[in-house]
Amino acid sequence: MKVSKRGEYGVRALCYLSELHEEGWVHIRRIAAEEEIPAKFLESILLQLKRAGYVNSRRGNEGGYTLAKPPARIMLGEVIRILDGPLAPMASALELRELMDRNPRQAGFFAVLMDVRNAVSGILDATSLADVVRRTREARSGDGEDDDRESEMI
């Protein structure tokens, strides 16, 4: 699975809004500047997320963007599917199942890809924006020291 720039920027913007959730409306220029995202690209991403019900927007000097629901209720899997499509290493789950049925000699390989897809989906579907913000805070404060050892093992 590869997350596109659209998906990455969308998650970054939502995490930024999560950090400021209690403060209310945030101007798109502020999000773009703080997260180093091109403003026009961010505008199209936030419009897509608004249509999907994840952000609200309001025009004017007192306007901007805010999350449509609490950060703990927005899961990464949902957001990435909206912005990037299916969470699969080479096809959607349905397409992988069809490949397994059509090509039994390669069914084992496609079954492994299905396992990868299911593992990735399981993690992303169980991880909320609030979780990501918490993990970012921990990493910034140095509480994520074990993460370095884990990445060396991979």
Secondary structure per residue as TSV (DSSP state, phi and psi in degrees):
chain	resnum	aa	ss	phi	psi
A	1	M	-	360.0	135.4
A	2	K	-	-124.3	131.4
A	3	V	-	-91.9	126.9
A	4	S	-	-74.4	170.9
A	5	K	H	-59.3	-37.9
A	6	R	H	-58.9	-47.6
A	7	G	H	-65.1	-45.1
A	8	E	H	-60.9	-49.5
A	9	Y	H	-63.1	-38.0
A	10	G	H	-62.6	-45.4
A	11	V	H	-64.9	-42.2
A	12	R	H	-61.2	-43.6
A	13	A	H	-64.4	-42.5
A	14	L	H	-65.9	-37.9
A	15	C	H	-64.9	-39.6
A	16	Y	H	-61.6	-45.4
A	17	L	H	-64.4	-32.3
A	18	S	H	-64.0	-42.5
A	19	E	H	-62.5	-31.2
A	20	L	T	-105.9	16.5
A	21	H	G	-54.4	-39.7
A	22	E	G	-76.0	-17.3
A	23	E	G	-82.5	-17.0
A	24	G	-	100.2	-141.1
A	25	W	-	-73.0	139.2
A	26	V	B	-126.8	127.0
A	27	H	-	-65.7	143.4
A	28	I	H	-61.1	-34.3
A	29	R	H	-61.8	-36.9
A	30	R	H	-66.9	-45.2
A	31	I	H	-61.4	-48.0
A	32	A	H	-60.4	-43.4
A	33	A	H	-67.7	-48.6
A	34	E	H	-66.3	-37.0
A	35	E	H	-96.4	-0.6
A	36	E	T	53.9	54.9
A	37	I	-	-118.5	132.1
A	38	P	-	-55.9	127.8
A	39	A	H	-58.6	-43.3
A	40	K	H	-64.5	-41.1
A	41	F	H	-65.6	-43.1
A	42	L	H	-61.5	-38.9
A	43	E	H	-58.6	-44.3
A	44	S	H	-68.5	-35.4
A	45	I	H	-66.2	-46.9
A	46	L	H	-66.2	-32.8
A	47	L	H	-63.9	-43.1
A	48	Q	H	-63.0	-42.3
A	49	L	H	-69.2	-31.3
A	50	K	H	-66.5	-46.1
A	51	R	H	-60.2	-31.7
A	52	A	T	-84.6	-4.4
A	53	G	T	87.8	20.2
A	54	Y	S	-98.9	-23.1
A	55	V	E	-132.9	156.9
A	56	N	E	-113.9	153.7
A	57	S	E	-133.2	156.1
A	58	R	E	-145.8	135.8
A	59	R	-	-81.9	162.1
A	60	G	S	100.8	175.8
A	61	N	T	-60.9	-33.8
A	62	E	T	-93.3	9.4
A	63	G	-	-94.4	-159.9
A	64	G	E	136.3	-144.4
A	65	Y	E	-126.4	150.9
A	66	T	E	-148.6	158.2
A	67	L	E	-68.3	143.0
A	68	A	S	-82.6	-16.1
A	69	K	S	-147.7	166.1
A	70	P	-	-60.6	147.2
A	71	P	G	-55.4	-31.2
A	72	A	G	-70.3	-14.8
A	73	R	G	-103.9	5.5
A	74	I	-	-110.4	114.0
A	75	M	B	-95.7	142.6
A	76	L	H	-57.8	-40.4
A	77	G	H	-57.3	-42.8
A	78	E	H	-61.2	-47.2
A	79	V	H	-64.5	-46.1
A	80	I	H	-66.0	-37.2
A	81	R	H	-63.6	-39.6
A	82	I	H	-63.9	-44.1
A	83	L	H	-85.9	-31.7
A	84	D	H	-119.8	-11.4
A	85	G	-	93.4	-159.1
A	86	P	-	-59.9	149.9
A	87	L	-	-95.0	82.9
A	88	A	-	-146.1	147.9
A	89	P	S	-66.9	-26.1
A	90	M	S	-147.4	-11.2
A	91	A	S	-164.9	171.4
A	92	S	-	-71.2	167.5
A	93	A	H	-58.5	-40.8
A	94	L	H	-63.3	-44.0
A	95	E	H	-64.2	-39.0
A	96	L	H	-63.8	-42.3
A	97	R	H	-60.9	-42.0
A	98	E	H	-64.9	-39.1
A	99	L	H	-62.9	-39.8
A	100	M	H	-63.2	-41.2
A	101	D	H	-70.9	-37.8
A	102	R	H	-78.6	-28.4
A	103	N	-	-129.5	77.1
A	104	P	G	-61.5	-24.8
A	105	R	G	-66.3	-25.8
A	106	Q	G	-107.6	11.1
A	107	A	H	-58.4	-36.6
A	108	G	H	-62.9	-43.5
A	109	F	H	-63.3	-46.1
A	110	F	H	-66.5	-31.5
A	111	A	H	-65.4	-38.9
A	112	V	H	-64.0	-43.2
A	113	L	H	-61.7	-36.7
A	114	M	H	-65.4	-39.8
A	115	D	H	-62.3	-42.2
A	116	V	H	-60.6	-48.0
A	117	R	H	-58.3	-44.6
A	118	N	H	-67.1	-37.8
A	119	A	H	-65.7	-45.8
A	120	V	H	-62.4	-47.4
A	121	S	H	-58.8	-43.4
A	122	G	H	-60.2	-42.5
A	123	I	H	-68.6	-49.2
A	124	L	H	-67.0	-35.2
A	125	D	H	-74.6	-16.9
A	126	A	T	-101.2	0.8
A	127	T	-	-110.8	119.8
A	128	S	B	-94.5	168.1
A	129	L	H	-60.5	-36.8
A	130	A	H	-61.1	-38.4
A	131	D	H	-63.2	-43.6
A	132	V	H	-64.2	-43.9
A	133	V	H	-61.9	-43.3
A	134	R	H	-61.4	-45.2
A	135	R	H	-65.5	-34.7
A	136	T	H	-65.0	-45.2
A	137	R	H	-60.3	-42.7
A	138	E	H	-62.6	-42.5
A	139	A	H	-64.7	-39.7
A	140	R	H	-66.0	-33.6
A	141	S	H	-87.4	-2.7
A	142	G	T	89.9	6.2
A	143	D	T	-76.3	-10.5
A	144	G	T	-95.4	34.7
A	145	E	H	-63.1	-31.8
A	146	D	H	-67.1	-23.5
A	147	D	H	-60.5	-35.1
A	148	D	H	-63.8	-42.6
A	149	R	H	-67.0	-37.9
A	150	E	H	-65.2	-41.3
A	151	S	H	-68.7	-26.9
A	152	E	H	-69.3	-26.3
A	153	M	H	-76.6	-21.9
A	154	I	-	-75.1	360.0
